[in-house]
Amino acid sequence: MVASGPRRQEGTSAPTPQRRGIRKGMYLLPSAFTAANIAMGYYAVMNALRGFQYMSESPGSNLQGAAIHFDNAAVAISWAILFDTLDGRIARMTKTTTEIGVQLDSISDVLTFGIAPAVLTYAWSYGSTFADGSPQHKFGWFASFMFLICGAFRLARFNVQAMRPRPLSEGTAKLDKKSFVGMPIPAAAGLLAALIHFNPTPLLSFGPQWGPLYSILVMVLVASLGALMISTIRYSSFKTVGGTRRSTHLTILFVVATGMLLWLFSRYVLLALVAAYALHGPLIKIASYFRRRSP
């Protein structure tokens, strides 16, 4: 009597546990970059506090030691921008996007691109330049706090827009991948980090005449970045770059050239790149306004 039951056909093989394990391991790769992002944010906050402690212990005598810590914090934020860019792209490429990964990415951005640059800018500029309790010092607290709040609101709005794609005229829903509404918080944090990396020496070193003036200008910059984050000005996302074969080759060439320039002239190239990205949104908005007014 022949036993009945399912029989494996010739030429077929059952899926191996090893491949299933590799597939499950791919879900950990984007989270690893997100964890690196959080680590850079924590490292930046600790270096900012350490640099501020240097100036508190001996004001004006150990500015060079404080500058080293401030520069380390600024470089950490720059590395975090790279990790934040890679985790999203890797998740989309490997199709390992998860809900917990999206939420973890937003939480990490609040720390690395909200708290870290706010604390770093405060310690590097107006926190050490103005006397504690003075009106300028209090306004510096307020500027850093508003930068953090605007960044958190920008992330919350981005999550809502990602879950609720905008309806098109045809009635279908589509997510606008070509642009961001409002300045992305990594770009705002990157501009502050690039500025501090360009001149990591605390603004206290410029003396009683120029130090307060530069600190007030930094307050204006922090407030302007907060306003740009919650604005409706559109910024390019560059998510569609490299869609074709020719554009992929040009993108790789541009990335390699930019990486080499950053390695050789990081203080100048990083500031120029981030400043250009921060300005291109308002400039495009102004240009479109004049185009609408022209006949």
Secondary structure, 3 states (H helix, E strand, C coil): CCCCCCCCCCCCCCCCHHHHHHHHHHCHHHHHHHHHHHHHHHHHHHHHHHHHHHHHHCCCCCHHHHHHHHHHHHHHHHHHHHHHHHHHHHHHHHCCCCHHHHHHHHHHHHHHHHHHHHHHHHHHCHHHHCCCCCHHHHHHHHHHHHHHHHHHHHHHHHHHHHHCCEECCCCCEECCCCEEECCCHHHHHHHHHHHHHHCCCCHHHHHHHHHHHHHHHHHHHHHHHHHHHCCCCEEECCCCCCCCHHHHHHHHHHHHHHHHHHHHCHHHHHHHHHHHHHHHHHHHHHHHHHHHHCC
